[in-house]
Amino acid sequence: MKCTSMLAALSGLLSVGIQSVGATCYGSGASWPNTEEARTFVHDACYNSGGMFTGYYNSRQTKSMCPKSGNLGLQFVVQNTNTAAGFDLGDDDCYNRLSNEIFGCEHGGASTVSGWYFK
């Protein structure tokens, strides 16, 4: 009885600090033609001065890019989903979240993490 009560209490405490996360991998469509090239596009967009995804995002602002890899256009999207405030997305957060979509999903995917949407 004590063990069950302690586990329930611990579970409740752990759930308080967990951030809202939603992720979906696309089940069809083209596969990544070159994951390392895609990672380079994301790196440049997240870290380079004037990169596509650097800087401040107004409330609900979306930034996107569609670089070519072979004959395919690769669509990358980042959105601040906050309805009341703007924020500057951290370079590491940008790179890591978009890299997750490249390496975590064969056909790409989308996720929402801590008020940011990545595709």
Helices and strands as residue ranges (DSSP letters): H 2-16, E 21-25, H 35-47, E 56-57, E 62-65, E 68-69, E 72-73, E 76-80, E 87-88, H 91-104, E 109-113, E 116-118
